[in-house]
Amino acid sequence: MKFSISIVTAAILSTSLHGQSAYDAIHLMDGEMGFGTRALAMGGAYAGLADDYTAIYWNPAGLGLVKEREIFTEFSHLNFTNEALFKERSTVDDQGYTRFRSAGAAFPFATSRGSLVLALGYNRIVNFDENLAFSGFSSETNDIGFDITDENDITGYYLFDRDVFRSEQMSTEGGLRQWTLGGAVALSPNFLMGITAAYTTGKEQYQLWFTQEDSDHLYEEFPGDFDSYEVSQVLRSDYASLSLKLGGLMHFGWGLRIGAAMTLPSTFSVDEVHSNSDELTFDDGYVDAAEESGRWDYRVKTPFRFDGGLSYRLVFLTFAASVRYRDWSQTRFLVSRRRLEDADYREFLEENELIRQTYRPTLEYRLGGEIALQKLHTKLRGGYSLIPSPVSDATGDEDRQFFSGGLSFALDRYVNLDLTLLHGSWERQSRDSFTPAGTVEEITFQKLLVGISFQF
């Protein structure tokens, strides 16, 4: 029997349960996709096309093109498949997520000339829904070890760090949602200007389960006769921020529109609650367990975001293209003067330097088209988007590519039903202190969107 075991490992110490790494700051907005069945069916190429309620997100100036009162709602179902390769062993983890994404309305007001449109609503713009599982035999050290005091009061440090079978499973759920108020006015017969104010809130639930086992019975010498080591981590993060977006849209008589939008930097308040439990089991069945929990809060400042695009409508055909620019290296943790007295908060400044070195500006490309089949009261849509990885040394395989398609049905004069399917794929390399060799993930993303709009 073991008498005194201190479960303090290098892995636990180096695995931060506080969201204070450079990755966590970038992760806040890295998965931003926006919303809108029509917009996403056309690849998100909406900065120069937006002419319905969803313009409140893509380019608020486009709200000025809304001619009838509109109510919009949207749901989605995501199938996230992750095939992970770890030590030449492949594991497929498949998970579905169903979400309510949007509800809002746009109201045009009668004017003697030009237009005045106001809109408000609730919109989900970022999803954190992901999953990962892998396992395999590993000979690479992860520096896990334990201080053990035996019955003779002799303390020794015993490694349990290599030639073990490791299993790891992670999942995150949640997202960011915006409560938005927007409006647009016509400053001239061909130029519209709009603004959107948004209160963004959200949550993320992160869970990790890790196990390593002495599957080959290599650790049998007392008192370091280890059988298995298990870790469970839970992290709940709550987010809140205020943001402002400005947009302009020029439309011409021959079907051409050119638009641009600028999202100003915003500051997120992040409140985290974390817990960690681990359990060490020996060959004789003796179990030593420990638990830890705590709370952490900090702030993250996001950089400017610029959107620009154009669209062209020719009889029954519409084409659109847009780009989105963001310099991820300008993301920052913010530390108040009074917090600088705390060594843990001073580490944020080191993470800011790591953000500068590790992340880069990106330019996203989006293309889309729409065909109106008037006799069938139907519209066909398709699109493509390329979203580069924000990591400076990322390979092209880590860039996210999405192909999209959609159908729109006029159920009657007032109601439209939209269906959109998104298919995305990319690779990602992940590692942590439990599995320093890392794993290569091949991610497949399938999302079905259902939207209903009512115009009256």
C-alpha positions as CSV (number, residue, x, y, z in Angstrom):
1,M,0.0,0.0,0.0
2,K,1.2,3.5,-0.8
3,F,1.2,6.0,2.1
4,S,1.7,9.4,0.7
5,I,1.4,10.3,-2.9
6,S,1.7,13.8,-4.3
7,I,-0.1,13.9,-7.7
8,V,1.6,17.0,-9.0
9,T,2.9,16.3,-12.5
10,A,4.6,18.4,-15.1
11,A,1.6,17.8,-17.3
12,I,-0.9,19.3,-14.9
13,L,1.3,22.3,-14.2
14,S,1.9,23.0,-17.9
15,T,-1.7,22.4,-19.0
16,S,-3.4,25.7,-18.3
17,L,-7.0,25.5,-17.1
18,H,-7.2,29.3,-17.4
19,G,-8.0,30.5,-20.9
20,Q,-4.9,32.7,-21.0
21,S,-3.0,31.2,-23.9
22,A,-2.5,32.9,-27.3
23,Y,-4.7,30.3,-28.9
24,D,-7.6,31.1,-26.5
25,A,-7.6,34.7,-27.5
26,I,-7.6,33.9,-31.3
27,H,-10.1,31.1,-30.8
28,L,-12.8,33.6,-29.7
29,M,-13.5,34.8,-33.3
30,D,-11.6,32.3,-35.4
31,G,-14.7,30.2,-36.1
32,E,-16.9,33.2,-37.1
33,M,-19.3,32.3,-39.9
34,G,-22.2,34.7,-39.6
35,F,-25.7,33.6,-40.4
36,G,-28.3,33.7,-43.1
37,T,-29.5,30.9,-45.4
38,R,-29.2,32.9,-48.5
39,A,-25.9,34.5,-47.6
40,L,-24.2,31.3,-46.6
41,A,-25.6,29.4,-49.6
42,M,-23.7,32.0,-51.7
43,G,-20.5,31.4,-49.9
44,G,-20.9,34.4,-47.6
45,A,-20.3,36.7,-50.6
46,Y,-22.8,39.2,-49.2
47,A,-21.0,42.5,-48.5
48,G,-22.0,43.9,-51.9
49,L,-25.3,42.1,-52.2
50,A,-27.1,42.3,-48.8
51,D,-30.7,43.4,-49.3
52,D,-32.6,41.6,-46.5
53,Y,-32.7,41.3,-42.7
54,T,-29.3,39.5,-42.6
55,A,-27.6,42.6,-43.8
56,I,-27.6,43.6,-40.2
57,Y,-24.5,41.3,-39.9
58,W,-22.9,41.3,-43.4
59,N,-23.3,45.0,-44.3
60,P,-25.8,47.2,-42.5
61,A,-26.1,49.6,-45.4
62,G,-27.9,46.8,-47.3
63,L,-30.9,47.2,-44.9
64,G,-31.7,50.3,-46.9
65,L,-32.8,48.1,-49.8
66,V,-35.5,46.3,-47.7
67,K,-38.8,47.5,-49.2
68,E,-41.3,45.4,-47.1
69,R,-41.4,44.5,-43.4
70,E,-39.6,41.3,-42.9
71,I,-39.5,38.7,-40.1
72,F,-36.7,36.1,-40.3
73,T,-35.8,33.0,-38.4
74,E,-33.2,30.2,-38.9
75,F,-32.2,26.8,-37.5
76,S,-29.2,24.6,-38.2
77,H,-27.9,21.1,-37.8
78,L,-24.2,20.5,-37.8
79,N,-22.5,17.1,-38.3
80,F,-18.8,17.4,-37.2
81,T,-16.6,14.5,-38.1
82,N,-13.0,14.3,-36.9
83,E,-10.7,11.6,-38.1
84,A,-7.6,11.7,-35.9
85,L,-4.3,9.9,-36.6
86,F,-2.2,9.1,-33.5
87,K,0.8,6.8,-33.6
88,E,-0.5,5.3,-36.9
89,R,-3.8,4.5,-35.3
90,S,-6.9,6.2,-36.8
91,T,-10.0,7.1,-34.8
92,V,-13.2,8.7,-36.2
93,D,-15.3,10.8,-33.9
94,D,-18.7,11.9,-35.2
95,Q,-21.1,14.3,-33.4
96,G,-24.3,16.2,-34.3
97,Y,-25.3,19.6,-33.0
98,T,-28.7,21.2,-33.6
99,R,-29.0,25.0,-32.9
100,F,-31.5,27.8,-33.1
101,R,-29.5,30.5,-35.0
102,S,-31.5,33.6,-35.6
103,A,-34.7,35.6,-35.1
104,G,-35.1,39.1,-36.3
105,A,-37.1,41.7,-38.1
106,A,-36.6,44.7,-40.5
107,F,-38.9,47.6,-40.7
108,P,-38.8,50.2,-43.6
109,F,-40.3,53.6,-42.8
110,A,-42.2,55.7,-45.3
111,T,-40.0,58.7,-46.5
112,S,-40.6,61.4,-49.0
113,R,-37.4,60.3,-50.8
114,G,-34.7,57.7,-50.2
115,S,-35.1,55.1,-47.5
116,L,-35.0,54.6,-43.8
117,V,-34.9,51.0,-42.4
118,L,-34.4,49.8,-38.9
119,A,-33.8,46.2,-37.8
120,L,-33.3,44.3,-34.6
121,G,-32.8,40.6,-33.7
122,Y,-30.9,37.8,-32.1
123,N,-28.2,36.0,-34.2
124,R,-25.7,33.2,-33.6
125,I,-22.5,34.1,-35.4
126,V,-19.8,31.8,-33.9
127,N,-20.0,28.1,-33.1
128,F,-17.6,26.3,-30.7
129,D,-19.1,22.9,-31.4
130,E,-16.2,20.5,-32.0
131,N,-15.1,17.0,-30.9
132,L,-11.9,14.9,-31.0
133,A,-10.9,11.4,-29.9
134,F,-7.8,9.3,-30.4
135,S,-5.7,6.6,-28.7
136,G,-2.6,4.6,-29.3
137,F,0.6,3.2,-27.8
138,S,3.3,5.9,-27.3
139,S,6.9,5.7,-26.4
140,E,7.3,9.5,-26.3
141,T,7.7,11.0,-22.8
142,N,5.1,13.4,-21.5
143,D,7.1,14.0,-18.2
144,I,4.4,12.7,-15.9
145,G,5.8,11.6,-12.6
146,F,4.8,11.4,-8.9
147,D,6.4,12.0,-5.5
148,I,5.7,8.9,-3.4
149,T,6.6,8.6,0.3
150,D,6.8,4.9,1.4
151,E,6.2,3.3,4.8
152,N,9.8,4.2,5.8
153,D,9.2,7.9,5.2
154,I,11.5,7.8,2.2
155,T,10.3,10.1,-0.6
156,G,11.2,9.4,-4.2
157,Y,10.1,10.7,-7.6
158,Y,8.8,8.0,-9.9
159,L,8.1,8.6,-13.6
160,F,5.1,7.2,-15.4
161,D,5.9,8.9,-18.7
162,R,6.5,6.6,-21.7
163,D,5.8,3.2,-23.3
164,V,2.1,3.4,-22.3
165,F,-1.2,3.3,-24.0
166,R,-2.8,6.7,-24.2
167,S,-6.4,7.8,-24.9
168,E,-7.7,11.3,-25.1
169,Q,-11.1,12.7,-25.8
170,M,-12.1,16.4,-26.1
171,S,-15.3,18.2,-26.8
172,T,-16.4,21.8,-26.9
173,E,-20.0,23.1,-27.1
174,G,-21.4,26.6,-27.3
175,G,-21.2,29.7,-29.3
176,L,-21.4,33.5,-29.6
177,R,-24.7,35.2,-30.1
178,Q,-25.5,38.8,-30.8
179,W,-28.4,41.0,-29.8
180,T,-28.3,43.6,-32.6
181,L,-29.9,46.9,-33.5
182,G,-29.2,48.2,-37.0
183,G,-30.4,50.8,-39.4
184,A,-29.7,52.3,-42.8
185,V,-30.5,55.5,-44.7
186,A,-30.1,56.7,-48.2
187,L,-27.6,59.6,-48.4
188,S,-28.1,59.9,-52.1
189,P,-30.2,58.1,-54.8
190,N,-27.4,55.6,-55.3
191,F,-25.6,55.5,-51.9
192,L,-26.7,53.9,-48.7
193,M,-25.1,54.0,-45.3
194,G,-25.8,51.8,-42.3
195,I,-24.7,51.0,-38.8
196,T,-25.1,48.0,-36.4
197,A,-24.6,48.0,-32.7
198,A,-24.3,44.5,-31.2
199,Y,-24.2,43.1,-27.7
200,T,-22.4,39.8,-28.0
201,T,-22.7,37.1,-25.3
202,G,-21.9,33.5,-25.3
203,K,-20.6,30.5,-23.5
204,E,-18.3,27.6,-24.1
205,Q,-18.2,24.2,-22.3
206,Y,-14.8,22.4,-22.8
207,Q,-14.2,18.9,-21.5
208,L,-11.1,16.7,-21.7
209,W,-10.6,13.1,-20.6
210,F,-7.2,11.6,-20.7
211,T,-6.0,8.1,-19.7
212,Q,-2.7,6.3,-19.9
213,E,-2.3,2.7,-19.0
214,D,0.7,0.4,-18.4
215,S,-0.6,-1.9,-21.1
216,D,2.8,-3.8,-21.4
217,H,3.3,-4.1,-17.6
218,L,6.6,-2.2,-17.6
219,Y,5.9,-0.3,-14.4
220,E,5.9,-3.1,-11.7
221,E,8.7,-2.1,-9.3
222,F,7.3,-1.0,-5.9
223,P,6.4,1.7,-5.1
224,G,6.2,2.9,-8.7
225,D,4.1,0.0,-9.8
226,F,1.6,2.1,-11.8
227,D,-1.4,0.6,-13.5
228,S,-3.2,3.7,-14.9
229,Y,-3.5,7.5,-14.7
230,E,-6.8,9.3,-15.5
231,V,-7.4,13.0,-15.8
232,S,-10.7,14.9,-16.3
233,Q,-10.9,18.6,-17.0
234,V,-13.9,20.9,-17.3
235,L,-13.8,24.5,-18.3
236,R,-16.8,26.8,-18.6
237,S,-16.2,30.2,-20.2
238,D,-18.7,33.1,-20.4
239,Y,-18.1,35.9,-22.9
240,A,-19.6,39.4,-23.3
241,S,-18.7,42.4,-25.4
242,L,-20.1,45.4,-27.3
243,S,-19.3,46.1,-30.9
244,L,-20.1,48.5,-33.7
245,K,-20.2,48.0,-37.4
246,L,-20.3,50.6,-40.2
247,G,-21.3,49.9,-43.8
248,G,-21.7,51.6,-47.1
249,L,-23.4,50.3,-50.3
250,M,-23.4,51.9,-53.8
251,H,-26.0,50.6,-56.3
252,F,-26.1,51.4,-60.0
253,G,-29.0,51.2,-62.4
254,W,-27.5,48.4,-64.5
255,G,-27.5,45.8,-61.7
256,L,-24.1,46.5,-60.1
257,R,-23.6,47.0,-56.4
258,I,-20.4,47.7,-54.5
259,G,-20.3,47.5,-50.7
260,A,-17.9,47.7,-47.8
261,A,-18.2,47.3,-44.0
262,M,-15.9,47.9,-41.1
263,T,-16.2,46.3,-37.7
264,L,-14.5,48.2,-35.0
265,P,-12.3,46.6,-32.4
266,S,-14.3,45.3,-29.4
267,T,-13.2,44.1,-25.9
268,F,-14.5,40.8,-24.6
269,S,-14.9,40.2,-20.9
270,V,-14.2,36.5,-20.2
271,D,-15.2,34.8,-17.0
272,E,-14.0,31.2,-16.5
273,V,-14.7,28.5,-14.0
274,H,-12.5,25.4,-14.2
275,S,-12.2,22.1,-12.4
276,N,-9.6,19.3,-12.6
277,S,-9.7,15.8,-11.2
278,D,-7.1,13.0,-11.6
279,E,-6.8,9.5,-10.3
280,L,-3.7,7.3,-10.1
281,T,-4.2,3.5,-9.8
282,F,-1.5,1.0,-8.8
283,D,-1.2,-2.7,-9.6
284,D,-2.5,-3.7,-6.2
285,G,-5.7,-1.7,-6.7
286,Y,-4.7,1.2,-4.5
287,V,-6.2,4.5,-5.8
288,D,-5.0,8.0,-5.1
289,A,-7.2,10.9,-6.3
290,A,-7.1,14.7,-6.2
291,E,-9.4,17.5,-7.3
292,E,-8.9,21.2,-8.0
293,S,-11.2,24.0,-9.0
294,G,-11.1,27.8,-9.4
295,R,-12.2,30.9,-11.2
296,W,-10.4,33.2,-13.6
297,D,-11.4,36.4,-15.5
298,Y,-9.7,38.5,-18.1
299,R,-10.3,40.6,-21.2
300,V,-9.4,40.2,-24.9
301,K,-9.4,43.0,-27.5
302,T,-10.2,41.9,-31.1
303,P,-8.8,43.7,-34.1
304,F,-10.5,45.7,-36.9
305,R,-12.3,43.6,-39.5
306,F,-12.9,44.9,-43.1
307,D,-15.4,43.4,-45.6
308,G,-15.7,44.4,-49.2
309,G,-17.6,43.0,-52.1
310,L,-19.6,43.5,-55.3
311,S,-22.6,41.9,-56.9
312,Y,-24.1,41.9,-60.4
313,R,-27.7,41.0,-61.3
314,L,-28.5,40.1,-64.9
315,V,-32.2,39.3,-65.6
316,F,-32.5,36.0,-63.6
317,L,-28.9,35.6,-62.6
318,T,-27.0,37.1,-59.7
319,F,-23.2,36.9,-59.1
320,A,-21.4,38.0,-56.0
321,A,-17.8,38.1,-54.7
322,S,-16.4,39.5,-51.5
323,V,-13.3,39.5,-49.3
324,R,-12.7,39.8,-45.5
325,Y,-9.5,41.1,-44.0
326,R,-8.4,40.8,-40.4
327,D,-4.9,41.0,-38.8
328,W,-5.0,38.4,-36.1
329,S,-1.6,39.4,-34.8
330,Q,-3.2,42.6,-33.4
331,T,-5.4,40.6,-31.0
332,R,-4.5,41.5,-27.4
333,F,-5.0,40.5,-23.8
334,L,-5.7,43.6,-21.7
335,V,-4.2,43.9,-18.3
336,S,-5.2,46.7,-15.9
337,R,-2.6,48.5,-13.8
338,R,-3.8,46.9,-10.6
339,R,-3.6,43.4,-12.1
340,L,0.1,43.9,-12.9
341,E,0.9,43.2,-9.3
342,D,-0.3,39.6,-9.8
343,A,2.3,37.3,-11.5
344,D,-0.4,35.3,-13.2
345,Y,-1.8,38.3,-14.9
346,R,1.7,39.5,-16.0
347,E,1.9,36.3,-18.0
348,F,-0.7,37.9,-20.3
349,L,2.0,40.3,-21.6
350,E,4.1,37.3,-22.6
351,E,1.1,35.8,-24.5
352,N,0.6,39.1,-26.4
353,E,4.2,38.8,-27.7
354,L,3.5,35.2,-28.7
355,I,0.4,36.4,-30.6
356,R,2.5,38.9,-32.5
357,Q,5.0,36.1,-33.5
358,T,2.6,33.2,-34.1
359,Y,-0.4,34.8,-35.9
360,R,-0.8,36.7,-39.1
361,P,-3.2,38.8,-41.2
362,T,-5.6,36.8,-43.4
363,L,-7.7,37.5,-46.4
364,E,-10.8,35.4,-46.9
365,Y,-12.3,34.9,-50.3
366,R,-16.0,34.3,-51.0
367,L,-17.9,33.6,-54.3
368,G,-21.6,33.0,-54.9
369,G,-24.3,32.8,-57.5
370,E,-28.1,32.6,-57.7
371,I,-30.5,31.6,-60.4
372,A,-34.2,32.6,-60.2
373,L,-36.6,30.0,-61.7
374,Q,-39.7,32.3,-61.7
375,K,-42.2,29.8,-63.1
376,L,-41.3,27.4,-60.4
377,H,-41.2,30.1,-57.7
378,T,-37.7,28.7,-56.8
379,K,-34.2,30.0,-56.6
380,L,-31.0,27.9,-56.9
381,R,-27.9,29.0,-55.1
382,G,-24.2,28.0,-54.8
383,G,-21.0,29.3,-53.3
384,Y,-17.4,28.8,-52.3
385,S,-15.4,30.3,-49.5
386,L,-11.7,30.0,-48.5
387,I,-10.8,30.9,-44.9
388,P,-7.0,30.8,-44.3
389,S,-5.6,29.6,-41.0
390,P,-4.5,32.6,-38.8
391,V,-1.4,30.7,-37.8
392,S,1.8,32.1,-39.5
393,D,3.4,28.8,-40.4
394,A,0.2,26.9,-41.3
395,T,0.1,24.8,-44.4
396,G,-2.5,25.1,-47.1
397,D,-4.2,21.9,-45.8
398,E,-5.1,23.8,-42.6
399,D,-7.1,26.5,-44.6
400,R,-10.8,25.9,-44.3
401,Q,-12.7,25.5,-47.6
402,F,-16.4,25.5,-47.8
403,F,-18.7,24.6,-50.7
404,S,-22.3,25.5,-50.4
405,G,-25.6,25.1,-52.1
406,G,-29.2,26.1,-51.5
407,L,-32.8,26.2,-52.6
408,S,-35.4,28.9,-51.9
409,F,-39.1,28.2,-52.3
410,A,-41.9,30.8,-52.3
411,L,-44.6,29.1,-50.3
412,D,-47.0,31.9,-51.1
413,R,-46.8,35.7,-51.7
414,Y,-45.5,36.4,-48.2
415,V,-43.6,33.3,-47.0
416,N,-40.2,31.9,-48.3
417,L,-38.6,28.7,-47.2
418,D,-34.8,28.5,-47.6
419,L,-32.6,25.4,-47.4
420,T,-28.8,25.6,-47.4
421,L,-26.1,22.9,-47.1
422,L,-22.5,23.7,-46.2
423,H,-19.7,21.2,-46.7
424,G,-16.3,22.0,-45.4
425,S,-13.0,20.2,-44.8
426,W,-9.5,21.0,-43.5
427,E,-6.6,19.5,-41.5
428,R,-5.4,20.5,-38.0
429,Q,-2.5,19.4,-35.9
430,S,-3.1,19.3,-32.1
431,R,-0.8,18.6,-29.2
432,D,-0.8,19.2,-25.5
433,S,1.3,18.2,-22.5
434,F,-0.4,14.9,-22.1
435,T,0.3,13.9,-25.8
436,P,3.3,16.0,-26.9
437,A,3.7,14.0,-30.1
438,G,0.4,15.4,-31.2
439,T,-2.2,14.1,-33.6
440,V,-3.2,15.0,-37.1
441,E,-6.9,15.7,-37.5
442,E,-8.9,15.5,-40.8
443,I,-12.1,17.4,-40.2
444,T,-15.3,17.2,-42.2
445,F,-18.0,19.8,-41.6
446,Q,-21.6,19.3,-42.8
447,K,-24.2,21.9,-41.8
448,L,-27.9,22.1,-42.9
449,L,-29.6,25.5,-42.5
450,V,-33.3,26.0,-42.6
451,G,-34.6,29.6,-42.8
452,I,-38.1,31.0,-43.0
453,S,-38.8,34.7,-44.0
454,F,-42.1,36.4,-43.8
455,Q,-42.5,39.7,-45.8
456,F,-45.6,41.8,-45.5
